[in-house]
């Protein structure tokens, strides 16, 4: 492996600024890494080598002229395949959109291009972001670089695996119920869910409009802050976009990197731990808490009673919104069209039925059925209406908890990465992987997952989740960077340095 692929985004910026390398060299190094290991990892669905190198050459020209477009100009990035990319296929991991090339960019992609980040390609994901393991991709599962027999999390396992496997220094993911943070926990990477509405959703193929949020996937907290500042901010194209300015996230990350947490009140959520959580995950979590206390933090226990109902609430609201969003895939306007067999002059309904049967996977069909049922006449008030009431109670619990603490913490995921195939036939067991992350999506608050170490049982990564009040994203960066520093000092370097080298990868 070349040194360039091991560098963080911030280190690459320093090397580019010092003239020690070029964006073309950096981008080519990552393309070579993808060619060497992605057959085993399967993090990417599309690789745009020509486009990435062209963008890298333009970045080098800007830097040579002394006018870089942004702090990350010339640093390559991978993009989850749920975000529209002009001229590059966007499939959402589904056969129903196989080969579809959008005529426009998502706003966050427009901002990446404007900031000069070469786009390496599109990463694998659970179909339409429905899943917790990236096993529900129509194009095959992604594998965890720590153990290729295990899942990399979901739905954004491709983005997390690409960063963990050194195929990209940065990636974008989307988080609907934990799909950035949970993959971050099981791959030893950093995953951030920004405050809802603070990063544009325009051009994001929606799963659940009131829950979806685009965010960074990186190897350090500082890299996440640098990327977040580029993609964040108001967008008039997004009706849910907030007007508030993005806080100074890089300053917060750099402040936190000192490791000093004096005066910070940290709330441990009573309901996000205990039964159902792997012992090794809880052990690493407690060790992280102990380090934060030694760094000056005050730890208090907080109770959020309605969090125990968050999973059930989420799995009524999400399918309801998803069933409405997926109604547009009707075989008439774009995407796959399948004609029913044995029918000479099929009706629109028959074509639609045949197309959806062939184009949607089992998990998508399951959630469409559940969502349609929850919204149907006679059941709306009993299910969807009640779920929205519980959602309000979850928000109130957060408000009460944040009155006692500056940030809230918990394990990011109940367990480490499980083996591919272990839970694919048990949807309820699969859904439990998002137990700790879902409340943040229901309320819209920001969160970050930080690697907390390797679980004793299997030697696989676990994560700590840090949550802050809405629009206080700078708090998750400050506390996250402090914990990152404390843990790295203890480990003698980043957790990913302990990952086994992928077979066939260049030394």
Secondary structure, DSSP 8 states (H G I E B T S, - for coil): --HHHHS-HHHHHHHHHTTSS-HHHHHHHHHHHHHHHHHHH--EEEE-HHHHHHHHHHHHHHHHTT--SSTTTT--EEEETTB-BTTBB--TT-GGGTT-B-SS--HHHHHHHHHT--EEEEE--SGGG--SSS---TT----BTTBTTB---SSSHHHHHHHHTTS-S-EEEE-SSSTTHHHHHHHT-EEEE--TTSB--TTB--S-TTT--EEEEESSHHHHHHHHHHHBS--TT-TT---S----HHHHHHHHTT---TT-EEEEETTSSSTTS-HHHHHHHHHHHHHHHHTT-EEEEE--GGGGGHHHHHHHHHHHHHHHHGGG--SSSSS-----TT-SS--HHHHHHHHHHHHS-HHHHHHHHHHHHHHSTTTTIIIIIHHHHHHHHHHHHHHHHHTT-SEEEEESSSSS--BTTSSTT-HHHHHGGGTTTHHHHHHT--EEEEEEEE-TTT--EEEEEEEE-TT-HHHHHHHHHHHHHHHHHHHTS-GGGGS---TT---
